[in-house]
Amino acid sequence: MKEKFADWTARHKLSFIVGSWAIAMTAAGATIMRDLGVVQARVWARGLTLGDIIATGGLTHSRCAKGVQIRELEDQRKVKNGS
């Protein structure tokens, strides 16, 4: 399940970020409706958006690192086979 989610987010980065942003704005709006204050809602929205961007960056880095490992293994096989 974790790999499927990571693969989907890697292929749909912009959708993930925009969707997460929309959820953060909805949560911020709900906070404002409960009269906790606009400042707190803005802080939460910014924090959630920043968290989404960091998570997307981490997933992207993880996917790139796997690609590098796969290429290195393929290169090692080529060297062993004399290709």
N, C-alpha and C positions, 0 to 999 in steps of 0.2 A: 504494500500500500504506500509506504514511504517513497519507494523508487518511482511508482506511478505518479505521485504528486510532484516529486522533483522533476521528472521528465516533462510533465504537463506545464509546470511553471517555467521550465527552461525554454520550452517551445512557445509559450504565450506570456512572455515577460510583461509586455505592456498591458495586456488584459489583466494580469494578476495585480500589477501596481494600481491601475485605474480602479479595478474592483475593490481592492483593499482600501484605497482612498475613499471611495464612495461609502464603504462600510464605516470608516472612521468618521466621515462627515455626518452620517446618520447617527452614530453613537454620540457625537458632539451635539447634534441637534436635540437628541433625547435628553442629554445632560442639561442643555439650556432650558428645556421645557420643565425640568424639575427645579428650576431656579437656583442652581448651584453656582451660576455665574458664567459670564461669557469668557472670562479669562481662563478659568479652569477648563472649559470646553475646548478652547483653542489650544491649550497646552496638551490636552489628551489627543486631539486630532493631529497635532504636529508629531507627537510621540508615536502614535500608531502609524502614521505615514512614514516616519523615519524608520521604524521597526520593519515595515514592509520592504522598504528599499534595501535595508541591510540584509534582510532574509533573502531577497532576490539576488543580491550580490553574492551572498554565500552559496546559494544554490548554483549560480552561474559558475563560480570558482570551482565548486565541487565537480560539476559536469566537465569543465575544461581540464581539470586535473586527471579525471578518468580517461579522457581522450588522449592526454599526453602519455599516460601509463600504457594504454593500448598500443599507441604508435611505437613506444620504446620496445615493447614486447615483440611487435612485428619486426622491428629493425633487428633485434637480437636473433630472431628466427632466421631472418635473411642471411645474417652473418654466419650463423651455424651451418646453414644449408649451402653456403657459398654462392648465393645469388647476388 
